Amino acid sequence: MELWTAFILGLVGSLHCAGMCGPLALALPHTGTNASTFFLGRTAYNLGRLTTYCVLGLGFGLLGKSLSMVGVQRWVSIALGASLLAGLFASRKLALWRPMTLLVEQLKSRMGALLRRRSLDALLVLGLLNGLLPCGLVYVACAGATTTGDLFNGALYMLAFGAGTVPMMLAISLSGKLVPFSLRLKLLKAVPLAVFVLGTLLILRGMSLGIPFVSPDLSEGGAGCCHK
């Protein structure tokens, strides 16, 4: 998958992040007594998030590589794309699986303790844990990372996704204000469009039509190496 799809997904999806993770960004403790240390603390938080996304990318890239080795990567790409498109039209929301609920509760408890600490390492760990919180957009990005079929490219894909979310999250934590709800509600309409584009690209990629960058030849011996 092309890296730009991950960045655009993160950039557009950050409007969703503003509502879900924005309050956490506003609640981050201050570090130091001047502007430079304040900015450094917010940067550490975002670096933590990006690190977690990269680790997820490594894992899902490895999964994609394993699937590629057994010759089913094309079908996995089509299945993932179809799942994303189907999800856009699904109105029912599934409740969290009980073990997942317990994990989220533990993460939030740990994050609550870190919010009371005024240090760079605490902000970095907060970012690391934030990246593990359940998020539909992260799952979409992980689907894209899987189709890269490579550990390094999977990590790069998730890094590009995380980089797309940084401007919004950094702006919120620095300005101390959330995006106005009325504006966020209007802009959020772009999120389904981004998911639709990614889902369509995943299906086209799996079809292996021989179209450079869009649907490269993924057959054995083909030119289907364009997944950066």
URHU-V685042 format. One line per field, one symbol per residue. ss: DSSP state (a for helix, b for strand, c for the rest). phi: phi as a letter, one per 40 degrees, with the letter a starting at -180 (. if undefined). psi: psi as a letter, one per 20 degrees, with the letter a starting at -180 (. if undefined). Layout:
# URHU-V685042
ss = ???
phi = ???
psi = ???
This chain:
# URHU-V685042
ss = ccaaaaaaaaaaaaaaaaaacaaaaaacccccccaaaaaaaaaaaaaaaaaaaaaaaaaaaaaaaaaaacccaaaaaaaaaaaaaaaacccccccccaaaaaaaaaaaaaaaaacccccaaaaaaaaaaacccccaaaaaaaaaaaacccaaaaaaaaaaaaaaaaaaaaaaaaacccccaaaaaaacaaaaaaaaaaaaaaaaaaacccbcccbccccccccccccc
phi = .cccccccccccccccddccbddccccdccbgbbccccccccccccccccccccccccccccccccccccgbcdccccccccccccccbcccbcccdddcccccccccccccccccbbaccccccdcccdcccdadccccccccccccgaccccccccccccccccdccccccccgbccddccccccccccdcccccccccccccccfcgcdgcacccccgcccbcbc
psi = qqhhhgggggggiihghhhgighghhipqqpajrhghghhghghghhgghgghggghgghhgghgghhhjkjhghgggggghggghhhjpipppqppghhghgghgghgghhhhiipmqhhghghggghhiiqpphhhhghhghhhihkpgghgghghggghhhiggghggghhhjqqppggghhghiiighgghggggghgghghilijophgmqojqpiakljmj.
